[in-house]
Amino acid sequence: NRNENESNSNTRAEDINHNLVNRSTVYNQAIANGKNFNGNVIYRKKFKKEGRSMSFGLSGSKVENDQESRLISNNYLVATNMNIDYNQNKYNLTDNNQFGVQATYSEPLIKNNVFLELNYRYSQNRNESNNRTYDLDANGVETYNDRFSNHYKFNYDMNRGGMAFRYNKNKINASIGGDMANTNFEQINYTRSELSRTYSQQNFFPKATFRYKFNTYSSF
């Protein structure tokens, strides 16, 4: 997927007496290439024993964008009688990758009225952004501009598992249980290493449901 854009703009700002405050001229040209992939697989199985079942799923996606752009701008500030000019090349790369695994298992305990349900899920996310800016001199030679550049990664991993007991008989459907989750975060800042950090969280998610079915069309 390829996109090309080119734009020119001229702006000016005035005070309430219509005196010029500043004016700017901006030219921008960008060429972007993108990739996008995603998919998932689900497997379900019912066993001979009534009420016993399992499922397993995989999912993943990748989104990548690569952009090169040229910026030429002239900015005049009346208050300081200064011109601020930019002649820059910019290279921006973003990459996002996701992966997940999910599994469930159900086992009947008492006459197909009480069931034990187990579940597990793993989620992974990898994000990277690399934005590089270079100033151009009169000969077109590039000089790295760290003020307008940044490069960082964000990694996320979660393991979550739990169990629940479900009761289903006549007009009543109820369940009670809970999940435990451990989540790890990693922030890597290549531009300013002092901002990098890692941390984790542990959480418990109790859950309970109750449903009473009055008839085919109404329930509580």
C-alpha positions in Angstrom: 0.0 0.0 0.0 1.7 3.2 -1.2 0.5 6.8 -0.8 2.1 10.0 -2.0 1.1 13.5 -0.8 2.2 17.0 -1.6 1.0 20.2 -0.1 1.7 24.0 0.0 0.3 26.4 2.6 0.6 30.1 3.3 -0.7 31.5 6.6 -0.6 34.8 8.5 -1.8 36.0 11.9 -2.9 39.5 12.8 -3.8 41.2 16.0 -7.1 43.0 16.6 -5.8 46.1 14.8 -5.0 43.9 11.8 -1.3 44.3 12.3 0.9 41.4 11.2 2.0 39.1 14.0 3.6 36.3 12.0 3.5 34.6 8.7 4.6 31.3 7.4 5.0 29.3 4.1 5.2 25.5 4.3 5.8 22.9 1.6 5.5 19.2 2.5 6.0 16.1 0.4 5.5 12.6 1.7 5.8 9.1 0.4 4.3 6.3 2.7 4.4 2.5 2.3 2.2 0.4 4.6 1.8 -3.3 5.3 -1.2 -4.9 7.1 -1.5 -8.6 7.9 -3.9 -10.4 10.4 -5.3 -13.8 10.9 -6.8 -16.2 13.4 -7.4 -19.9 13.8 -10.0 -21.5 16.1 -10.3 -25.2 17.0 -13.3 -26.6 18.9 -13.9 -30.1 20.0 -16.8 -31.9 21.8 -16.0 -35.2 23.5 -18.2 -38.2 23.8 -19.0 -37.4 27.3 -21.9 -35.0 27.2 -21.0 -31.5 28.3 -17.2 -32.0 28.0 -15.6 -29.7 25.4 -12.5 -27.7 24.7 -11.4 -24.9 22.3 -8.1 -23.5 21.3 -7.4 -20.3 19.3 -4.5 -18.4 17.8 -4.5 -14.8 16.5 -2.0 -12.4 15.2 -1.5 -9.2 13.3 1.2 -6.9 11.9 0.8 -3.3 10.9 3.9 -1.5 9.5 4.2 2.0 8.1 7.3 3.5 6.5 7.2 7.2 5.5 9.8 9.5 4.0 8.9 13.2 3.8 10.5 16.6 2.9 9.6 19.8 4.9 10.5 23.3 3.7 9.2 26.2 5.7 9.8 29.9 6.3 8.4 31.5 9.4 8.6 35.3 10.1 8.0 36.6 13.6 7.3 40.4 13.8 8.0 40.7 17.5 11.5 39.6 17.2 12.0 40.5 13.5 13.3 37.0 12.9 13.0 34.4 10.2 13.0 30.8 11.2 13.6 28.4 8.3 13.4 24.6 8.2 14.7 22.4 5.4 14.4 18.9 6.6 14.1 15.3 5.6 12.1 13.0 7.9 12.1 9.3 8.1 9.3 7.7 10.2 8.8 4.0 10.8 6.1 2.4 13.0 5.8 -1.3 13.6 3.0 -3.0 15.6 2.9 -6.7 16.2 0.2 -8.6 18.2 -0.1 -12.2 19.1 -2.6 -14.1 21.2 -3.4 -17.6 22.4 -6.7 -18.6 24.1 -7.8 -22.0 25.5 -10.9 -23.1 27.3 -12.1 -26.4 28.8 -15.5 -27.4 30.2 -16.1 -30.5 32.4 -19.6 -31.7 33.6 -19.5 -32.5 37.4 -23.0 -33.3 38.5 -25.6 -34.7 36.0 -24.9 -32.1 33.4 -26.2 -29.4 35.7 -22.9 -28.3 37.3 -19.9 -27.6 35.1 -16.3 -26.7 35.8 -14.9 -24.2 33.3 -11.2 -23.5 32.9 -9.7 -20.7 30.7 -6.3 -19.4 29.8 -5.2 -16.5 27.6 -1.8 -15.1 26.6 -1.5 -11.7 24.9 1.6 -10.1 23.4 2.0 -6.7 21.9 5.2 -5.2 20.4 5.2 -1.6 19.3 8.1 0.4 17.9 8.3 4.0 16.6 11.5 5.4 15.0 11.2 9.0 13.8 14.4 10.5 12.4 14.8 14.1 11.3 17.8 15.5 9.3 18.5 19.2 8.5 19.7 19.9 5.0 22.4 22.5 4.2 22.7 24.4 0.9 24.5 21.4 -0.6 21.8 19.0 0.4 24.0 17.3 3.1 22.0 15.8 5.9 22.8 16.5 9.6 20.9 14.6 12.3 18.5 16.7 14.4 18.0 15.1 17.8 15.5 17.8 18.9 12.9 16.6 16.3 13.8 12.9 16.5 12.7 10.1 18.8 12.9 6.3 18.9 11.1 4.1 21.4 9.6 0.6 22.0 6.6 -0.5 24.1 6.3 -4.2 24.9 3.3 -5.8 26.6 2.8 -9.3 27.8 -0.2 -10.7 29.7 -0.9 -14.2 31.1 -4.5 -14.6 32.4 -6.1 -17.8 33.7 -9.1 -18.7 35.8 -11.9 -21.1 36.6 -15.6 -20.9 37.3 -18.5 -23.2 38.3 -21.6 -23.0 36.2 -25.1 -24.2 37.1 -27.6 -24.7 34.4 -31.0 -26.4 35.2 -34.6 -25.6 34.1 -34.9 -21.9 34.1 -31.8 -21.0 36.1 -28.3 -20.3 34.6 -25.7 -19.1 37.1 -21.9 -19.1 37.5 -19.3 -17.9 39.9 -15.5 -17.9 39.6 -12.5 -15.6 39.0 -9.4 -15.0 36.9 -5.8 -14.1 37.9 -3.7 -12.0 35.5 -0.1 -11.0 35.4 0.9 -8.2 33.1 4.4 -7.1 32.2 5.2 -3.7 30.6 8.5 -2.6 29.1 9.1 1.0 27.8 12.4 1.5 26.0 13.4 5.0 25.0 16.4 5.0 22.8 16.5 8.8 22.6 16.4 9.4 26.3 17.4 6.3 28.1 16.5 7.8 31.5 12.9 7.5 30.6 13.0 3.8 30.0 11.2 1.6 32.6 9.7 -1.8 33.2 6.9 -2.7 35.6 4.3 -5.4 36.2 0.8 -5.7 37.6 -1.1 -8.6 39.2 -4.8 -8.5 39.2 -7.7 -10.6 40.4 -11.0 -10.5 38.5 -14.0 -12.1 40.4 -17.0 -12.8 38.3 -20.5 -14.0 38.9 -23.7 -14.2 36.8 -27.3 -15.2 37.4 -30.1 -15.5 34.9 -33.7 -16.7 35.4 -35.7 -17.4 32.3 -39.4 -16.7 32.7 -40.4 -17.8 29.2 -39.1 -17.8 25.6 -39.1 -14.0 25.4 -38.3 -12.7 28.8 -35.6 -13.3 31.5 -34.0 -11.7 34.5 
